[in-house]
Each structure stands twice: as C-alpha cells, then as structure tokens.
Amino acid sequence: MRAVVVEEPGGPEVLRVADDVAEPEAGPGEVLLEVRATAVNRADTLQRRGMYPPPPGASDIIGLECSGTVAALGEGVEHLAVGDEVCALLAGGGYAERVAVPAGQVMPVPDGVDLVTAAGIAEVACTVWSNVFMRAGLTAGDVLLVHGGSGGIGSCAIQLAAAYDARVATTAGAASADYCRDLGAGLVVDYRTGDFVAEVKEWTDGHGADVVLDNMGGAYLPRNVDVLATEGRVVVIGMQGGAKGELDLSTLLPKRASVHATSLRGRPPAEKAEICAQVVEHVWPLISDGRVRIHVEDVLGLDDVARAHERMETGGHRGKIVLDVSGS
Ligand SMILES: NC(=O)c1ccc[n+]([C@@H]2O[C@H](COP(=O)([O-])OP(=O)(O)OC[C@H]3O[C@@H](n4cnc5c(N)ncnc54)[C@H](OP(=O)(O)O)[C@@H]3O)[C@@H](O)[C@H]2O)c1
C-alpha cells in the first residue's frame, strides 16, 4: 500500500510516500479501515523529528486520526460492518491507505460532516473532551483559558466550552484574534505582546480561570498557576514552551489548585474507547447541529505531506490541516 515513511528523523523533507509498505491486518477486536483522509497534528512533527516514538505495539507510520470505510472486521467485532463510513482515533498509522485500529476507537461520522473533514475530528474532540471535561470537570459558568486558540485543539476547545456555557478566554497570534472571537472566545490575548494573567483577571473581575488548557508546558507553568481561580485546574497537554518550568507550591497551595499533565496517545485502548464513547454522546450532537465546527484550513494530497508539515511548523494556520489519502 501507499504510506508516508520516514527513513531518518529530520525536517519535513524526510517525509516520503512509498508504494510498497506492508498492509496491516485487523487483529482480534480490531477493524481494518480503508483510509479516505488523515489530519496533521503537532505531535506528528515531533515524531518525524524522532522526538515522539509510537507507543509499544503501535504502527510506526505517522498519523493519529483518520476517516474512511470499514474494509474488514477482526475477530469479535460486532457493532460495525464492512462498508461503514467512520472516523477513528489512532495510536499511529493514519498516513497510509489502510490502518488497523481497535474497534472502540472507531466512531461514526457525525451527521452533516463530509468524509474528508471527518478526518480532522477524532484527535481534537477526544483530547479536548478527555482533558477539559473528564479530567478538569469544566461546567457551565466556569472560566476556561485555552492557550493557542487558533490551532486544531484550541479551535475545538473554544467552541466546545462555549457550547457548554463556559466563559472562554484564549491566547492567540494577533492575526487570529477575530477568528477566535467568532468561535466563541470572549477574551483574546495576543500571546506575543499581551499579559494573559493580568488580562484574564481583569476580564473576570479578579476571579481568574477555573480551568487552563495548556499547550506551552514549562514556559507558562508559573503564569498558569498565577491565573488560576481558587480550586482551579491546569491541564498541560503540550510542551511547545519546553518540558521544564518552576512550580512555586506556595502559589498553588492557598488556592487548593492542581496541575495535571496527560497524553492521549499512550492510554490503554479501554480508556480510549471510553473517551470515544463519551465524545460520540456529548460532542457529536454539537457538531451535527453546527454549534461546533471543525474548521479545515486546507486539504492537501498525501504527496504534499512535507508542505503540510511545513505549514504547521510555520504557524498561523487556523484549525486543521487535512491530508486527502485516497483522493491524491
Ligand atoms: N497531550 C495530548 O494528548 C495531546 C493531544 C493532542 C495535541 N496535544 C498538544 O496540543 C497542542 C496543540 O496541538 P495542535 O495539533 O492543535 O497544534 P497546532 O494546530 O499547531 O496549534 C498550536 C497552537 O499554538 C499556538 N502558539 C504558538 N506559540 C504560542 C504561545 N507562545 N502561546 C500560546 N499559543 C502559542 C499556535 O499559534 P500560531 O499558529 O499563531 O503560532 C497554534 O495555534 C500541541 O502542543 C500538541 O502537542 C496534546
């Protein structure tokens, strides 16, 4: 089959489409998908550079999500049928014509969404739902601060939190401020020139953020704790600002606050299946009725995979960059 291969870690130029990659097979409890499209995630760029290896047992082909058609069922899979159009959360393998995935990570395509766009939903919906709602327990009326609001994760987090009646603040590049406001952010702080601690506190009359969804890691850790409200929760999901930061416990303790850090990719299939089930129940209806839109910045062919990675690493994109696998 055709798939993207990386022989040596490096820049986008190391991504190559090969025609002779071995076909995966659906093992017990798995499903084989004929991939229609996949989407680029920031983690893919780290894997390409050799900094984010796949978890044990996962495909070493890049790609954390896809859409497509069920091509075969492994032993014991009953709730799906050959020919079903679906999208899936993957531990790897999405940049290929076929991928095998545990059946619990396969979801129906939300009503009203085309199959190419559906490639860009699973990773953002599962990451945002599992962290902001399941882990941090965001509820109506809470203040959520989303860092990087114009990216794939950020665009989804703003809309989902707004749909659940939270007040949403976000950091973003100045050129994306209006885009973030249109998604539902009540406050947009320019991450290059603004002071998100001061601005969020002012916007909330001193309350601060009940939940912070953080992509920056070490660079933002002290300020994320500073901006927290009493009983607030920071959830670190990315380390774009480095892995190490200083945490002054005397700022955390009086607020009875907490700092969490999670990674979706390495979680056991049973946990991912639970997340997917909750996403289908709680997020899919919002996508189907248009309250949450998966904004696709661009759709490129698989042969343009290097250009897709370059665009993500250059920054300034809004929402998702999709790779059309079978249309290219
Ligand atoms: N832990 C997990 O399970 C998990 C799962 C999925 C994603 N993630 C992480 O979530 C993050 C977002 O992923 P993605 O795929 O959505 O990537 P993405 O689309 O590239 O989004 C990254 C965002 O970060 C913004 N940004 C850059 N510098 C910033 C700064 N100093 N302050 C605030 N924002 C800044 C970028 O804005 P500009 O484009 O304007 O530069 C961009 O909007 C990544 O760190 C990724 O590794 C984690």
The ligand as an ORCA input file, in Angstrom:
! r2SCAN-3c Opt
* xyz 0 1
  N      -1.410     15.510     25.384
  C      -2.182     15.127     24.390
  O      -2.834     14.088     24.462
  C      -2.293     15.983     23.168
  C      -3.159     15.629     22.131
  C      -3.240     16.469     21.016
  C      -2.474     17.628     20.984
  N      -1.633     17.904     22.023
  C      -0.829     19.131     22.038
  O      -1.705     20.225     21.911
  C      -1.012     21.281     21.256
  C      -1.823     21.773     20.071
  O      -1.814     20.763     19.073
  P      -2.403     21.049     17.629
  O      -2.298     19.798     16.873
  O      -3.696     21.737     17.782
  O      -1.302     22.071     17.056
  P      -1.463     23.449     16.277
  O      -2.659     23.409     15.400
  O      -0.144     23.722     15.669
  O      -1.724     24.503     17.428
  C      -0.676     25.049     18.201
  C      -1.057     26.450     18.574
  O      -0.091     27.004     19.473
  C      -0.062     28.379     19.230
  N       1.092     29.013     19.867
  C       2.370     29.159     19.399
  N       3.115     29.826     20.315
  C       2.290     30.127     21.343
  C       2.462     30.818     22.579
  N       3.647     31.334     22.957
  N       1.403     30.942     23.400
  C       0.201     30.424     23.080
  N      -0.027     29.745     21.936
  C       1.004     29.602     21.079
  C      -0.040     28.447     17.709
  O      -0.374     29.735     17.254
  P       0.296     30.313     15.891
  O      -0.093     29.348     14.809
  O      -0.301     31.668     15.747
  O       1.776     30.314     16.142
  C      -1.090     27.396     17.365
  O      -2.377     27.973     17.304
  C       0.370     20.750     20.867
  O       1.289     21.166     21.849
  C       0.160     19.252     20.906
  O       1.348     18.560     21.131
  C      -1.541     17.090     23.091
*
